[in-house]
Amino acid sequence: MTLSENIKNLRKRAVMTLEQLADKLGVTRQTVSKWKITYLFRMQIYCLRRQMFLTLR
């Protein structure tokens, strides 16, 4: 599974639009669309996944 597929799946599980995800991460929708794997991105995704997991429980 690619990074973009992972983001899309996590976003759908949390019932979020791309814009809502960007707002939670404090960036624009275009930024989320263009991101590549970096340390900062990984940390933001980790925090977001943790938040989504806690929300889904």
DSSP file (Angstrom, degrees, kcal/mol; ACC not computed):
  #  RESIDUE AA STRUCTURE BP1 BP2  ACC     N-H-->O    O-->H-N    N-H-->O    O-->H-N    TCO  KAPPA ALPHA  PHI   PSI    X-CA   Y-CA   Z-CA
    1    1 A M              0   0    0      0, 0.0     2,-0.1     0, 0.0     0, 0.0   0.000 360.0 360.0 360.0 135.4    0.0    0.0    0.0
    2    2 A T     >  -     0   0    0      1,-0.1     4,-2.3     4,-0.0     5,-0.2  -0.322 360.0-107.3 -82.0 167.1    1.3    3.4   -0.9
    3    3 A L  H  > S+     0   0    0      1,-0.2     4,-2.6     2,-0.2     5,-0.2   0.919 120.7  51.4 -59.4 -45.2    1.6    6.4    1.4
    4    4 A S  H  > S+     0   0    0      1,-0.2     4,-2.3     2,-0.2    -1,-0.2   0.876 109.5  50.4 -63.6 -35.8   -1.3    8.2   -0.4
    5    5 A E  H  > S+     0   0    0      2,-0.2     4,-2.7     1,-0.2    -1,-0.2   0.896 109.9  50.9 -66.5 -39.8   -3.5    5.0    0.0
    6    6 A N  H  X S+     0   0    0     -4,-2.3     4,-2.7     2,-0.2     5,-0.2   0.928 111.3  47.5 -62.2 -45.2   -2.6    4.9    3.7
    7    7 A I  H  X S+     0   0    0     -4,-2.6     4,-2.7     1,-0.2    -2,-0.2   0.934 113.1  48.8 -61.0 -45.9   -3.6    8.5    4.2
    8    8 A K  H  X S+     0   0    0     -4,-2.3     4,-2.5    -5,-0.2    -2,-0.2   0.920 112.7  47.3 -61.6 -45.0   -6.8    8.0    2.2
    9    9 A N  H  X S+     0   0    0     -4,-2.7     4,-2.4     2,-0.2    -2,-0.2   0.921 114.2  46.2 -64.2 -44.7   -7.8    4.9    4.2
   10   10 A L  H  X S+     0   0    0     -4,-2.7     4,-1.7     2,-0.2    -2,-0.2   0.910 113.1  50.7 -63.3 -41.3   -7.0    6.6    7.6
   11   11 A R  H  <>S+     0   0    0     -4,-2.7     5,-2.3    -5,-0.2    -2,-0.2   0.911 111.4  47.3 -62.9 -43.9   -8.9    9.7    6.5
   12   12 A K  H ><5S+     0   0    0     -4,-2.5     3,-1.2     1,-0.2    -1,-0.2   0.882 108.7  54.3 -67.4 -38.3  -11.9    7.6    5.5
   13   13 A R  H 3<5S+     0   0    0     -4,-2.4    -1,-0.2     1,-0.3    -2,-0.2   0.859 112.5  44.1 -62.2 -34.2  -11.9    5.6    8.7
   14   14 A A  T 3<5S-     0   0    0     -4,-1.7    -1,-0.3    -5,-0.2    -2,-0.2   0.388 113.4-122.8 -89.6   3.3  -12.0    8.9   10.6
   15   15 A V  T < 5 +     0   0    0     -3,-1.2     2,-0.3     1,-0.2    -3,-0.2   0.958  61.7 145.9  51.3  59.0  -14.7   10.2    8.3
   16   16 A M      < -     0   0    0     -5,-2.3    -1,-0.2    -6,-0.1     2,-0.2  -0.928  46.5-132.4-124.5 146.5  -12.6   13.2    7.3
   17   17 A T     >  -     0   0    0     -2,-0.3     4,-2.2     1,-0.1     5,-0.2  -0.487  35.2-106.5 -84.4 167.2  -12.2   15.2    4.1
   18   18 A L  H  > S+     0   0    0      1,-0.2     4,-2.4     2,-0.2     5,-0.1   0.887 123.4  52.8 -61.1 -38.1   -8.7   16.0    2.9
   19   19 A E  H  > S+     0   0    0      2,-0.2     4,-2.4     1,-0.2    -1,-0.2   0.890 107.2  50.6 -65.8 -39.9   -9.3   19.6    4.0
   20   20 A Q  H  > S+     0   0    0      2,-0.2     4,-2.3     1,-0.2    -2,-0.2   0.901 110.3  50.4 -64.5 -40.7  -10.2   18.5    7.5
   21   21 A L  H  X S+     0   0    0     -4,-2.2     4,-1.8     2,-0.2    -2,-0.2   0.934 110.4  49.4 -61.0 -46.2   -7.1   16.4    7.7
   22   22 A A  H  X>S+     0   0    0     -4,-2.4     5,-2.6     1,-0.2     4,-0.9   0.910 109.4  52.0 -60.1 -43.1   -5.0   19.4    6.6
   23   23 A D  H ><5S+     0   0    0     -4,-2.4     3,-0.7     1,-0.2    -1,-0.2   0.916 108.2  51.1 -59.7 -43.8   -6.7   21.6    9.2
   24   24 A K  H 3<5S+     0   0    0     -4,-2.3    -1,-0.2     1,-0.2    -2,-0.2   0.852 114.2  44.2 -61.9 -34.1   -5.9   19.1   11.9
   25   25 A L  H 3<5S-     0   0    0     -4,-1.8    -1,-0.2    -5,-0.2    -2,-0.2   0.532 114.0-118.8 -88.8  -7.0   -2.2   19.0   10.8
   26   26 A G  T <<5S+     0   0    0     -4,-0.9     2,-0.2    -3,-0.7    -3,-0.2   0.815  77.6 101.5  75.8  31.1   -2.1   22.8   10.5
   27   27 A V  S   <S-     0   0    0     -5,-2.6    -1,-0.3    -6,-0.1    -2,-0.1  -0.790  74.9 -87.9-134.0 177.2   -1.3   22.8    6.7
   28   28 A T     >  -     0   0    0     -2,-0.2     4,-1.7     1,-0.1     5,-0.1  -0.449  34.2-114.1 -85.2 163.7   -3.2   23.4    3.5
   29   29 A R  H  > S+     0   0    0      1,-0.2     4,-1.9     2,-0.2     5,-0.1   0.876 118.6  55.6 -61.6 -38.0   -5.0   20.7    1.5
   30   30 A Q  H  > S+     0   0    0      1,-0.2     4,-1.4     2,-0.2    -1,-0.2   0.864 103.4  54.9 -64.6 -35.7   -2.5   21.2   -1.3
   31   31 A T  H  > S+     0   0    0      1,-0.2     4,-1.2     2,-0.2     3,-0.3   0.928 106.8  49.6 -63.6 -44.7    0.4   20.5    1.1
   32   32 A V  H  < S+     0   0    0     -4,-1.7     3,-0.5     1,-0.2    -1,-0.2   0.909 109.6  52.8 -60.3 -40.7   -1.1   17.2    2.2
   33   33 A S  H  < S+     0   0    0     -4,-1.9    -1,-0.2     1,-0.2    -2,-0.2   0.818 115.6  40.0 -63.3 -30.7   -1.5   16.2   -1.5
   34   34 A K  H  < S+     0   0    0     -4,-1.4    -1,-0.2    -3,-0.3    -2,-0.2   0.525  85.1 126.8 -99.3  -7.2    2.2   17.0   -2.2
   35   35 A W     <  -     0   0    0     -4,-1.2     2,-0.3    -3,-0.5    -3,-0.0  -0.136  38.9-162.5 -58.3 144.8    3.8   15.6    0.9
   36   36 A K        -     0   0    0    -33,-0.0     2,-0.4     0, 0.0     5,-0.2  -0.770  42.3 -75.7-114.3 167.7    6.6   13.1    0.7
   37   37 A I        +     0   0    0     -2,-0.3     2,-0.3     4,-0.1     3,-0.1  -0.514  67.3 150.9 -70.1 119.8    7.8   10.9    3.5
   38   38 A T     >  -     0   0    0     -2,-0.4     4,-2.6     1,-0.1     5,-0.2  -0.894  58.9-102.5-138.4 169.4    9.9   12.9    5.9
   39   39 A Y  H  > S+     0   0    0     -2,-0.3     4,-2.2     1,-0.2     5,-0.2   0.935 121.9  48.5 -60.8 -46.8   10.5   12.7    9.6
   40   40 A L  H  > S+     0   0    0      1,-0.2     4,-2.4     2,-0.2    -1,-0.2   0.921 111.5  50.1 -60.7 -44.2    8.1   15.5   10.4
   41   41 A F  H  > S+     0   0    0      1,-0.2     4,-2.8     2,-0.2     5,-0.2   0.924 109.2  51.5 -60.5 -45.2    5.4   13.9    8.3
   42   42 A R  H  X S+     0   0    0     -4,-2.6     4,-2.5     1,-0.2    -1,-0.2   0.902 110.5  48.6 -59.4 -41.0    5.9   10.6   10.0
   43   43 A M  H  X S+     0   0    0     -4,-2.2     4,-2.3     2,-0.2    -1,-0.2   0.899 111.6  49.0 -67.2 -39.8    5.5   12.2   13.4
   44   44 A Q  H  X S+     0   0    0     -4,-2.4     4,-2.5     2,-0.2    -2,-0.2   0.914 112.7  47.7 -65.2 -41.9    2.4   14.1   12.3
   45   45 A I  H  X S+     0   0    0     -4,-2.8     4,-3.4     2,-0.2     5,-0.3   0.910 110.0  53.2 -65.0 -41.5    0.9   10.9   10.9
   46   46 A Y  H  X S+     0   0    0     -4,-2.5     4,-2.4    -5,-0.2    -2,-0.2   0.942 112.2  44.6 -57.6 -47.9    1.8    9.0   14.1
   47   47 A C  H  X S+     0   0    0     -4,-2.3     4,-2.4     1,-0.2    -2,-0.2   0.905 115.2  48.0 -63.7 -41.6    0.0   11.6   16.2
   48   48 A L  H  X S+     0   0    0     -4,-2.5     4,-3.1     2,-0.2     5,-0.2   0.922 111.0  50.1 -66.4 -44.1   -3.0   11.7   13.9
   49   49 A R  H  X S+     0   0    0     -4,-3.4     4,-3.0     1,-0.2    -2,-0.2   0.912 111.3  49.9 -59.8 -42.1   -3.3    7.9   13.8
   50   50 A R  H  X S+     0   0    0     -4,-2.4     4,-2.3    -5,-0.3    -1,-0.2   0.924 112.2  47.2 -63.4 -43.5   -3.1    7.8   17.5
   51   51 A Q  H  X S+     0   0    0     -4,-2.4     4,-2.0     2,-0.2    -2,-0.2   0.916 113.8  47.6 -63.4 -43.3   -5.8   10.4   17.8
   52   52 A M  H  X S+     0   0    0     -4,-3.1     4,-2.6     2,-0.2    -2,-0.2   0.914 110.5  52.4 -63.8 -42.8   -8.0    8.6   15.2
   53   53 A F  H  X S+     0   0    0     -4,-3.0     4,-1.1     1,-0.2    -2,-0.2   0.922 110.9  46.6 -60.1 -44.5   -7.5    5.3   17.0
   54   54 A L  H  < S+     0   0    0     -4,-2.3    -1,-0.2     1,-0.2    -2,-0.2   0.859 113.1  50.1 -66.3 -34.2   -8.6    6.8   20.3
   55   55 A T  H  < S+     0   0    0     -4,-2.0    -2,-0.2     1,-0.2    -1,-0.2   0.871 108.9  52.0 -69.6 -37.5  -11.6    8.4   18.5
   56   56 A L  H  <        0   0    0     -4,-2.6    -1,-0.2     1,-0.2    -2,-0.2   0.711 360.0 360.0 -74.1 -20.4  -12.6    5.1   16.9
   57   57 A R     <        0   0    0     -4,-1.1    -1,-0.2    -5,-0.2    -2,-0.1   0.481 360.0 360.0 -77.5 360.0  -12.6    3.2   20.2
